[in-house]
Amino acid sequence: MLGQVGTAAKIPVIEALRGEGDRVGLVGLVDLARHSGVLVFASHADELVRALCTTAVWMDEGRVHTSGSPDHVLAAYANR
């Protein structure tokens, strides 16, 4: 699952955050998103995608399967 927060020129890419109690990592991501304007975040942690992202993209085998709000994409992914 990939998520997007805002828009800007510099785009940090994050792919590894556990989500279970990783408060320091979460605070760092929120701070990074605020300062950069964009955060590309790959995760299977639904709660982090909902907390950090305004737009989500479900990719399957290199292709966009579904995109939209985090709730919409997570629901589609859960019903696969």
C-alpha positions in Angstrom: 0.0 0.0 0.0 1.4 3.4 -0.9 0.1 6.7 0.4 0.6 10.3 -0.5 0.5 13.4 1.8 0.3 16.7 0.0 2.6 17.9 -2.9 6.2 19.2 -3.1 9.4 18.8 -5.1 11.4 16.7 -2.6 9.7 13.3 -2.0 10.9 11.1 0.9 10.2 7.4 0.4 9.5 5.2 3.4 8.9 1.5 3.2 9.7 0.0 6.6 7.8 0.9 9.7 6.3 -1.8 11.8 3.3 0.1 13.0 2.9 -1.9 16.3 4.0 0.6 18.9 6.6 2.4 16.8 5.7 5.8 18.2 9.2 7.4 17.5 8.9 6.3 13.9 5.4 7.6 13.6 6.3 11.0 15.1 9.2 11.2 12.8 7.0 10.4 9.7 4.5 13.1 10.7 7.2 15.6 11.1 8.8 14.6 7.8 5.5 14.9 6.0 4.9 18.3 7.4 8.2 19.6 6.4 8.5 18.0 3.0 4.9 18.3 1.8 5.0 14.8 0.2 5.7 11.4 1.7 5.6 8.2 -0.3 4.9 5.6 2.3 4.7 1.8 1.6 3.0 -0.2 4.3 0.6 -3.0 5.2 -0.2 -1.3 8.5 -3.8 0.0 7.9 -3.7 2.4 10.9 -0.6 4.1 9.7 -1.9 4.5 6.2 -5.1 6.1 7.6 -3.2 8.3 10.0 -0.5 9.6 7.5 -2.1 9.6 4.1 -4.7 11.6 2.2 -4.4 9.4 -0.9 -3.6 5.7 -1.2 -2.6 3.5 -4.1 -2.8 -0.3 -4.1 -0.3 -1.7 -6.5 -0.3 -5.3 -7.7 2.6 -6.7 -9.8 3.8 -3.2 -10.7 0.3 -1.9 -11.8 -2.1 0.3 -10.1 -5.0 -1.8 -8.9 -7.0 0.8 -7.0 -6.4 4.4 -5.9 -8.4 6.9 -3.9 -9.0 7.7 -0.2 -7.2 5.5 2.3 -10.6 4.0 3.4 -11.6 3.2 -0.1 -8.3 1.5 -1.0 -8.0 -0.4 2.2 -11.5 -1.7 1.9 -10.8 -2.9 -1.7 -7.5 -4.5 -0.5 -9.3 -6.2 2.4 -11.9 -7.7 0.0 -9.4 -9.0 -2.5 
